[in-house]
Amino acid sequence: MDRPLVAVVLAGGTGTRLYPATRSDRPKQFQSFGGERSMLAETVRRAGFADEVYVLTRPAFAESVREHAPSAAILTEPAPRDTGPALVYAAHRIRKQLGDCVLYCLPSDHHVDGDFTATARQACRIAIDTGSLVTVGVEPTRVDTGYGYIEPGVDHGDYFDVASFTEKPDTDTAARYVDEGYLWNSGTFAWTPDTFLASARESELEPLVDALGAGDPKRGFETVPSVSVDYAVLESAADVTVVPADYEWDDLGSWDAFDRLLESDEEGNVALGDAMTIDASENVIASDGHVAAVGVDDLVIASYDNRTLVVPKAQAQRVRDVVEQLREDDAF
């Protein structure tokens, strides 16, 4: 590759759907969930193919990032504004520090199993060769309404043009997308800073691009909404491509994800931590203590510190309702 390859690890969120393991002061990326390393540490290790690794986070998390990823450079965004403003800020800062390069942007809290490096290098090569904004798509393994979907367009052999994005469709639509060969949007991207910032200038993030150019990032973040990069830039950009991932992937976005990743007992229960089950089946049990589940089926039971969540596994996404109420009560 004729220019530096820079991995940008996004580590500013909290992972609210894994409450109560995740809280405002202990976000998802700093936890291991049964692994040897925290999710952030594992992601930085996975990004070791890059010439440089940056972790983009909020100021309150910077010290924790240093503990979990001491080898990475740290960027702190002026305010939490979702991935759109965050990635504009990262592209501007890294271009200023390193000059001409290619960025591989990846979340800090996903599960990956397979040849991650090959897909990342391919995406970066395509970003350079085509001047496009590249997203990484994952072949669906099931009908899932919790993910965004990418419709592949023209086939170029090792990548596709993107025909359309759809965010979290209903069940019938998701089933049709799976049948028609759509890909899951993994939230992983490759682009050069120049290409991305030019596209961002054509979006609602233009005031931030201008403010960063004028050396006033704080004002720039105050002028733009909290918005994902998909919605703000990719859905309206002229030249977006998708590379199919050559690895297994899960975003660990909610407790039911562990049903797919952990080994179950004979009754289909999976456990993180110390658990006992009696006449119980198909439950996800997670705790930092001991949980006994008796005569219950198809539940998520998560207990950390002094807080416990019990919810039907099929409704695991509704933990968002709990977190929303806790935030209103200033108790998250």
LONU-395570 format. One line per 3 residues: number of its first residue (from 1); their letters; for each residue z, y, x of C-alpha. Coordinates in Angstrom, 3 decimals. Layout:
NUM = A = Z:Y:X ~ ...
END
This chain:
1 = MDR = 0.000:0.000:0.000 ~ -1.068:3.333:1.477 ~ 1.971:5.314:0.338
4 = PLV = 5.731:4.714:0.003 ~ 6.795:2.526:-2.907 ~ 9.954:3.927:-4.466
7 = AVV = 12.098:2.026:-6.969 ~ 13.861:4.271:-9.497 ~ 16.736:2.440:-11.179
10 = LAG = 17.883:3.987:-14.460 ~ 21.682:3.747:-14.701 ~ 22.824:6.584:-16.937
13 = GTG = 23.433:4.766:-20.226 ~ 26.450:2.912:-21.580 ~ 25.033:-0.142:-23.377
16 = TRL = 26.751:0.578:-26.673 ~ 25.580:-2.624:-28.378 ~ 27.856:-4.674:-26.110
19 = YPA = 30.994:-2.972:-27.386 ~ 33.904:-3.628:-26.840 ~ 33.016:-4.893:-23.351
22 = TRS = 31.200:-1.601:-22.861 ~ 32.917:1.702:-23.462 ~ 32.170:5.295:-22.495
25 = DRP = 34.132:4.874:-19.258 ~ 32.809:1.401:-18.337 ~ 29.097:1.146:-19.040
28 = KQF = 27.099:-2.042:-19.159 ~ 25.415:-1.691:-15.767 ~ 28.714:-1.919:-13.861
31 = QSF = 29.671:-5.251:-15.402 ~ 28.613:-8.721:-14.331 ~ 28.833:-10.709:-17.613
34 = GGE = 29.439:-13.919:-15.722 ~ 27.159:-13.250:-12.757 ~ 28.114:-12.904:-9.119
37 = RSM = 27.191:-9.215:-9.011 ~ 27.267:-6.354:-11.469 ~ 24.023:-5.802:-13.335
40 = LAE = 23.359:-2.650:-11.310 ~ 24.006:-4.401:-8.000 ~ 21.697:-7.244:-9.021
43 = TVR = 18.960:-4.793:-10.048 ~ 19.163:-2.912:-6.740 ~ 18.986:-6.251:-4.908
46 = RAG = 15.928:-7.162:-6.976 ~ 14.342:-3.827:-6.054 ~ 14.668:-4.605:-2.345
49 = FAD = 10.870:-4.927:-2.070 ~ 10.621:-1.114:-2.265 ~ 10.523:1.220:0.729
52 = EVY = 13.196:3.381:-0.911 ~ 15.572:2.760:-3.824 ~ 16.999:5.591:-5.925
55 = VLT = 19.554:5.193:-8.699 ~ 19.341:7.819:-11.424 ~ 22.620:8.319:-13.261
58 = RPA = 24.916:10.907:-14.796 ~ 27.470:12.751:-12.613 ~ 30.444:10.912:-14.130
61 = FAE = 29.018:7.582:-12.935 ~ 28.009:8.615:-9.405 ~ 31.087:7.239:-7.638
64 = SVR = 30.767:3.913:-9.423 ~ 27.099:3.745:-8.415 ~ 28.119:4.219:-4.771
67 = EHA = 30.521:1.292:-5.083 ~ 28.006:-1.030:-6.723 ~ 24.849:0.073:-4.864
70 = PSA = 25.889:1.541:-1.487 ~ 22.397:1.140:-0.017 ~ 20.663:3.260:-2.677
73 = AIL = 20.121:6.993:-2.806 ~ 21.656:8.638:-5.880 ~ 20.162:11.227:-8.208
76 = TEP = 22.378:12.765:-10.892 ~ 20.630:14.235:-13.907 ~ 22.015:17.566:-15.176
79 = APR = 22.596:16.224:-18.700 ~ 22.036:12.936:-20.590 ~ 18.719:13.364:-22.417
82 = DTG = 17.356:9.804:-22.610 ~ 14.603:8.383:-20.411 ~ 11.974:11.090:-20.969
85 = PAL = 13.757:14.006:-19.282 ~ 15.476:11.649:-16.839 ~ 12.211:10.303:-15.458
88 = VYA = 10.642:13.765:-15.283 ~ 13.631:14.891:-13.230 ~ 13.406:11.831:-10.961
91 = AHR = 9.667:12.253:-10.371 ~ 10.104:15.918:-9.471 ~ 13.041:15.338:-7.115
94 = IRK = 11.558:12.327:-5.357 ~ 8.174:13.999:-4.871 ~ 9.971:16.962:-3.330
97 = QLG = 11.928:14.703:-0.978 ~ 9.307:12.092:-0.060 ~ 5.949:13.633:-0.892
100 = DCV = 3.060:11.443:-2.007 ~ 4.437:8.095:-3.245 ~ 4.362:5.645:-6.153
103 = LYC = 7.366:5.123:-8.409 ~ 8.470:1.860:-9.981 ~ 10.968:2.751:-12.729
106 = LPS = 13.235:0.025:-14.058 ~ 16.395:-0.273:-16.151 ~ 19.606:-1.313:-14.410
109 = DHH = 20.789:-3.738:-17.085 ~ 18.099:-6.333:-17.785 ~ 18.001:-10.061:-17.094
112 = VDG = 15.034:-11.226:-15.018 ~ 14.143:-14.718:-13.839 ~ 10.935:-15.235:-11.875
115 = DFT = 8.610:-13.431:-9.471 ~ 9.656:-9.846:-10.150 ~ 8.270:-8.519:-6.865
118 = ATA = 4.711:-9.679:-7.469 ~ 4.560:-7.963:-10.865 ~ 6.109:-4.766:-9.481
121 = RQA = 3.665:-4.539:-6.586 ~ 0.731:-5.231:-8.879 ~ 1.816:-2.499:-11.291
124 = CRI = 2.187:0.000:-8.434 ~ -1.219:-0.897:-7.018 ~ -2.832:-0.366:-10.415
127 = AID = -1.030:2.966:-10.820 ~ -2.525:4.132:-7.524 ~ -6.007:2.670:-7.988
130 = TGS = -6.528:3.811:-11.589 ~ -4.399:6.947:-11.782 ~ -2.923:5.606:-15.018
133 = LVT = 0.595:5.379:-16.362 ~ 1.459:1.689:-16.102 ~ 3.942:-0.147:-18.277
136 = VGV = 5.042:-3.748:-17.824 ~ 4.705:-5.970:-20.890 ~ 6.419:-9.294:-21.513
139 = EPT = 4.886:-12.156:-23.476 ~ 7.100:-12.663:-26.554 ~ 9.003:-15.922:-26.856
142 = RVD = 10.062:-15.333:-30.456 ~ 9.748:-12.900:-33.361 ~ 12.179:-10.088:-32.583
145 = TGY = 12.538:-6.765:-34.405 ~ 14.791:-5.262:-31.721 ~ 11.990:-4.623:-29.208
148 = GYI = 9.024:-2.302:-28.976 ~ 5.561:-3.909:-28.947 ~ 2.434:-3.061:-26.958
151 = EPG = -1.057:-3.796:-28.271 ~ -3.329:-4.721:-25.341 ~ -6.758:-3.150:-25.382
154 = VDH = -9.640:-3.647:-22.948 ~ -8.991:-6.516:-20.530 ~ -9.532:-5.567:-16.863
157 = GDY = -8.488:-8.950:-15.472 ~ -5.034:-8.242:-14.079 ~ -4.161:-5.464:-16.516
160 = FDV = -5.106:-4.120:-19.948 ~ -5.623:-0.695:-21.416 ~ -2.913:0.079:-23.956
163 = ASF = -4.304:0.350:-27.471 ~ -1.025:1.263:-29.173 ~ 2.770:1.230:-29.039
166 = TEK = 4.988:0.232:-31.962 ~ 8.744:0.660:-31.871 ~ 10.894:-2.049:-33.496
169 = PDT = 8.698:-3.276:-36.366 ~ 9.928:-5.178:-39.403 ~ 10.020:-8.979:-39.323
172 = DTA = 6.636:-9.607:-40.930 ~ 4.918:-7.091:-38.659 ~ 6.641:-8.480:-35.567
175 = ARY = 5.489:-11.994:-36.517 ~ 1.910:-10.774:-36.820 ~ 2.149:-8.997:-33.461
178 = VDE = 3.349:-12.184:-31.780 ~ 0.454:-14.148:-33.320 ~ -2.051:-11.495:-32.226
181 = GYL = -0.988:-11.424:-28.573 ~ 1.005:-8.195:-28.445 ~ 3.504:-7.800:-25.601
184 = WNS = 7.103:-6.669:-25.610 ~ 7.674:-3.278:-24.016 ~ 10.136:-3.984:-21.182
187 = GTF = 10.893:-0.325:-20.440 ~ 9.597:-0.767:-16.879 ~ 6.912:1.581:-15.540
190 = AWT = 4.813:2.480:-12.493 ~ 3.112:5.797:-11.740 ~ 2.603:8.412:-9.105
193 = PDT = 4.744:11.545:-9.522 ~ 1.640:13.742:-9.811 ~ 0.133:11.650:-12.612
196 = FLA = 3.378:11.379:-14.549 ~ 4.338:15.048:-14.271 ~ 0.834:16.099:-15.334
199 = SAR = 1.152:13.922:-18.436 ~ 4.664:15.237:-19.122 ~ 3.300:18.777:-18.969
202 = ESE = 1.064:17.854:-21.921 ~ 4.086:16.804:-23.990 ~ 7.235:18.296:-25.446
205 = LEP = 8.750:17.961:-21.970 ~ 6.569:20.781:-20.620 ~ 9.501:23.284:-20.529
208 = LVD = 11.446:20.917:-18.304 ~ 8.521:20.462:-15.905 ~ 8.178:24.245:-15.661
211 = ALG = 11.910:24.793:-15.185 ~ 12.074:22.178:-12.437 ~ 9.176:23.887:-10.698
214 = AGD = 11.108:27.137:-10.900 ~ 14.212:25.514:-9.424 ~ 16.304:25.655:-12.610
217 = PKR = 16.932:22.072:-13.768 ~ 19.971:22.975:-15.864 ~ 17.953:25.398:-17.985
220 = GFE = 15.176:22.848:-18.231 ~ 17.453:20.176:-19.654 ~ 18.833:22.666:-22.165
223 = TVP = 15.339:23.343:-23.525 ~ 14.191:19.783:-24.246 ~ 15.380:17.180:-26.752
226 = SVS = 16.915:13.805:-26.020 ~ 13.806:11.632:-26.177 ~ 12.516:8.379:-24.701
229 = VDY = 9.657:8.459:-22.209 ~ 7.675:6.159:-24.515 ~ 7.812:8.594:-27.416
232 = AVL = 7.547:11.804:-25.396 ~ 4.797:10.848:-22.950 ~ 3.311:7.350:-23.121
235 = ESA = 2.385:7.230:-26.814 ~ 0.207:10.330:-26.489 ~ -1.032:10.090:-22.875
238 = ADV = -4.752:9.600:-22.341 ~ -4.662:6.812:-19.769 ~ -1.955:4.156:-20.175
241 = TVV = -2.260:0.568:-18.987 ~ -0.108:-2.549:-19.224 ~ 0.519:-5.307:-16.699
244 = PAD = 1.791:-8.631:-18.111 ~ 5.045:-9.643:-16.424 ~ 5.090:-12.817:-14.353
247 = YEW = 8.751:-13.517:-15.070 ~ 11.195:-14.293:-17.863 ~ 12.943:-11.242:-19.258
250 = DDL = 15.710:-10.222:-21.636 ~ 17.199:-6.771:-22.047 ~ 20.705:-8.087:-22.916
253 = GSW = 20.711:-5.458:-25.596 ~ 23.214:-7.106:-27.934 ~ 25.720:-9.952:-28.021
256 = DAF = 23.320:-12.446:-29.564 ~ 21.226:-12.267:-26.361 ~ 23.834:-14.421:-24.621
259 = DRL = 22.965:-17.181:-27.077 ~ 19.631:-17.389:-25.262 ~ 20.943:-17.144:-21.720
262 = LES = 24.160:-19.162:-21.533 ~ 24.581:-22.911:-21.717 ~ 26.071:-24.007:-25.030
265 = DEE = 28.542:-26.735:-25.893 ~ 27.639:-29.657:-28.165 ~ 28.195:-27.504:-31.260
268 = GNV = 26.011:-24.662:-30.001 ~ 28.823:-22.285:-29.039 ~ 28.412:-20.136:-25.922
271 = ALG = 31.284:-18.413:-24.157 ~ 31.895:-15.683:-21.607 ~ 35.503:-16.099:-20.553
274 = DAM = 38.214:-18.438:-21.777 ~ 37.458:-19.858:-25.238 ~ 38.540:-22.752:-27.450
277 = TID = 36.546:-23.902:-30.475 ~ 37.630:-26.296:-33.222 ~ 35.256:-27.194:-36.056
280 = ASE = 33.189:-24.181:-35.026 ~ 29.478:-23.949:-34.243 ~ 26.730:-21.592:-33.073
283 = NVI = 29.160:-18.798:-32.104 ~ 28.956:-16.308:-29.234 ~ 32.451:-15.765:-27.828
286 = ASD = 33.152:-13.210:-25.083 ~ 36.485:-11.939:-23.848 ~ 38.663:-10.940:-20.899
289 = GHV = 41.469:-13.133:-22.302 ~ 41.636:-16.240:-24.457 ~ 39.905:-16.631:-27.826
292 = AAV = 40.358:-19.565:-30.215 ~ 37.701:-19.933:-32.934 ~ 38.533:-22.364:-35.730
295 = GVD = 36.324:-23.325:-38.672 ~ 33.819:-20.490:-38.197 ~ 30.074:-20.532:-37.618
298 = DLV = 27.340:-18.147:-36.484 ~ 29.662:-15.332:-35.399 ~ 29.923:-12.975:-32.469
301 = IAS = 33.557:-12.703:-31.399 ~ 34.044:-10.225:-28.549 ~ 37.498:-9.148:-27.391
304 = YDN = 38.194:-6.815:-24.455 ~ 41.339:-4.834:-23.686 ~ 42.924:-4.020:-27.027
307 = RTL = 39.721:-4.146:-29.084 ~ 37.989:-6.965:-30.927 ~ 34.607:-7.183:-32.620
310 = VVP = 33.742:-9.861:-35.185 ~ 30.266:-9.787:-36.722 ~ 27.746:-12.335:-38.032
313 = KAQ = 25.432:-13.219:-35.153 ~ 22.397:-12.348:-37.256 ~ 23.791:-8.819:-37.667
316 = AQR = 24.789:-8.270:-34.040 ~ 22.782:-5.043:-33.915 ~ 25.246:-3.510:-36.393
319 = VRD = 27.701:-2.909:-33.581 ~ 25.848:0.401:-33.392 ~ 27.528:1.324:-36.690
322 = VVE = 30.921:0.652:-35.115 ~ 30.148:2.750:-32.058 ~ 28.809:5.596:-34.191
325 = QLR = 32.031:5.682:-36.186 ~ 34.148:5.504:-33.016 ~ 32.240:8.406:-31.517
328 = EDD = 32.815:10.471:-34.633 ~ 36.510:9.701:-34.213 ~ 36.329:10.471:-30.454
331 = AF = 37.581:6.928:-29.800 ~ 34.667:5.309:-27.956
END
